[in-house]
């Protein structure tokens, strides 16, 4: 079973998928947000294409562990995706993943313009990979 990782932002949604065995995550796309229904239609195409069986949505928590307005929006999006797709959706603590993705891209000497294009997709990879690493018993 493949899993999909999502980094949901105001303007974009970073998308990653796992390999069939659930060992590695690969970034596949950054969706430009155009409204919940249009965004979901693109996700639905990817869900079918990759035969996704579980979706991991990054949950931005405050550093003290509480959930703020941004986290509530991500939870609402995750619930919407679950209600539409009927696929299990797991909310996963994504604290610091965007900063870690940015640091990785900086260390790789990726230009500012290119970083802006891939940061959300890379954050989705980190969310999904962290989830799979923390839950090895549910791989594949």
SVG drawing of the C-alpha trace seen along z (x, -y; Angstrom):
<svg xmlns="http://www.w3.org/2000/svg" viewBox="-17 -33 43 37">
<polyline fill="none" stroke="black" stroke-width="0.4" points="0.0,0.0 1.3,-3.4 0.9,-6.4 0.6,-10.1 2.1,-12.9 0.7,-16.4 2.1,-19.7 -0.9,-22.0 -0.3,-25.7 -2.4,-28.8 -1.0,-29.0 0.3,-25.5 0.0,-21.8 3.2,-19.8 2.6,-16.2 4.8,-13.1 4.1,-9.4 5.8,-6.3 7.1,-3.4 4.9,-0.3 6.8,1.2 6.5,-1.9 10.2,-2.5 10.9,-5.8 9.0,-8.9 9.4,-10.8 8.1,-14.3 5.8,-14.3 4.1,-17.7 3.3,-21.1 -0.3,-21.9 -1.1,-25.6 -4.2,-26.2 -7.3,-27.2 -10.1,-26.4 -10.8,-23.3 -12.8,-21.5 -10.3,-22.1 -7.4,-21.2 -9.2,-18.0 -9.8,-17.1 -6.1,-17.1 -5.4,-15.1 -8.0,-12.6 -6.2,-12.1 -3.0,-11.5 -4.7,-9.2 -6.0,-7.0 -2.7,-7.2 -0.6,-6.0 -3.3,-3.7 -3.0,-5.5 -4.3,-3.6 -3.5,-6.2 -2.9,-9.9 -0.6,-11.7 -1.3,-15.4 1.2,-17.6 -0.2,-19.2 1.6,-22.4 1.6,-22.6 2.9,-25.4 6.2,-24.7 4.3,-24.1 2.3,-21.3 -1.0,-23.3 -2.8,-23.6 -3.4,-27.1 -5.4,-28.5 -3.0,-27.1 -3.3,-23.6 -7.1,-23.9 -7.1,-24.7 -5.0,-21.6 -7.2,-19.4 -10.3,-20.7 -8.6,-20.0 -7.6,-16.5 -11.2,-15.8 -12.5,-17.1 -10.1,-14.8 -11.2,-11.8 -14.9,-12.5 -14.4,-12.8 -12.0,-9.9 -13.0,-7.5 -9.2,-6.8 -7.8,-7.0 -6.2,-10.3 -3.6,-10.7 -2.6,-14.1 1.2,-14.1 3.1,-16.7 5.1,-18.6 6.9,-21.1 10.1,-22.3 9.8,-20.3 9.7,-23.3 12.7,-24.8 14.5,-21.4 13.6,-21.2 14.9,-24.8 18.2,-23.9 18.6,-20.8 18.1,-22.8 20.5,-25.5 23.2,-22.9 22.7,-21.5 23.3,-25.0 19.9,-25.2 19.1,-28.7 16.5,-30.8 14.2,-30.6 14.4,-26.8 14.0,-26.5 10.8,-28.4 9.5,-26.0 10.3,-22.8 10.1,-23.6 6.5,-22.5 7.1,-19.2 10.2,-18.6 8.3,-19.3 5.7,-16.7 8.5,-14.2 9.8,-14.9 6.3,-14.6 5.7,-11.3 9.2,-9.9 9.1,-10.9 5.7,-9.1 7.0,-5.9 10.2,-5.9 8.2,-6.3 5.8,-3.5 7.8,-0.8 5.4,1.9 2.8,0.5 5.0,0.4 3.7,1.8"/>
</svg>
